[in-house]
Amino acid sequence: MLPSRHDPHRLTSLLEQTIEAHGIDAAVSQYRALRAQGFPALQESASGTKAIAIDPRKKSALSALQELGARTREPHRPLVLFHILAGMIGLGAGAAAMVLRKGSRRHSRAGIVFAVSMLSMSGSATYVALVEPYGEVINIVMGILTFYLVATSWLTARRKPGQTGLIDWAWLLVAVALAAGLVTYGVEAMNSPTGMKDGQAAGVFFVFGAVASVAAALDLRMILRGGVTGAQRLTRHLWRMCAALFIGVTSLFLGQPQLFPVALRNNGVLAVPSLLVLALLGYWLYRVNAAPRTQAVRAQPGVSHPAVR
């Protein structure tokens, strides 16, 4: 049923529902179809805000307005440009670190660039979301989570094996707070009429809440054991860096679909980079944890193993 010819609020609600259910492209098509039918309120689209009062906090809605010509894109502020640049450098360095031989000089250099870039990206993202009038909770929480993962991973690689300190207790508290916050937001999203919070489904909050919970539990175990060494140390460093890379990649490809051609938005292609990060993480975790067992088998005279041949 079409909205009333003199009820722009009904039009707003209709387009919002279309964006949430079917995406930007469907809303654009719907807008053009209504305009072709001569809906009077749509003729006011020179200003846009009177005819389509879509929540500006939603990137999908904002993108729809821009595509409809109802709203011009504002220039990026310097801090936002810094955030974008740091993110692009971080993703490139992270990809290099994932494929380079672990422990090599090139891997070490790529890892340093990745860590500095990702700390800059997540820190600036958190700050912008905090001071922005329409900043979203999800951006604040995920920015802090990314910063935490990179910082604790880098600390693990830089310090000597078997060391802990007061800073580890501080990071543990951060992880616990993140886990509690993400689970709380997940419950709020699940109980909301739309099943979402800040445009994110409850499952998103629960998944990353689980990541923060696992990280907190491992932090506590490390502190109680007096540090990590050997394969455990490498595993701690590796999975945290990869988790941060996954967040960055997912935020770009799945969180900013309007940056990519329409043909790539609805066929699952944009999910491939995130899945590739997970696949590489699984591969390197296997290599890191299988190597000590393989070496132990080799050290036993007269013992053969298929993985060693």
Buried (B, 14 or more C-beta within 10 A) or exposed (E): EEBEEEEBEBBBBBBBEBBBEEBBBBBBEBBEEBBEEEBEBBEBBEEBEEBBBBEEBBBBBBBBBBBBEBBEEEEEEEEBEBBBBBBBBBBBBBBBBBEBEBEEEEBBBBBBBBBBBBBBBBBBBBBBBEEBEEBBBBBBBBBBBBBBBBBBBBBBBEBEEEEBEEEBEEBBEBBBBBBBBBBEBBBBBBEEEEEBBBBBBBEBBBEBBBBBBBBBBBBBEBBEEEBBEEBBBBBBBBBBBBBBBBBBBBBBBEBEBBEEEEEBBBEEEBEEBBEBBEEBBEEBBEEBBEBEEEEEBEEEEEEEEEEEE
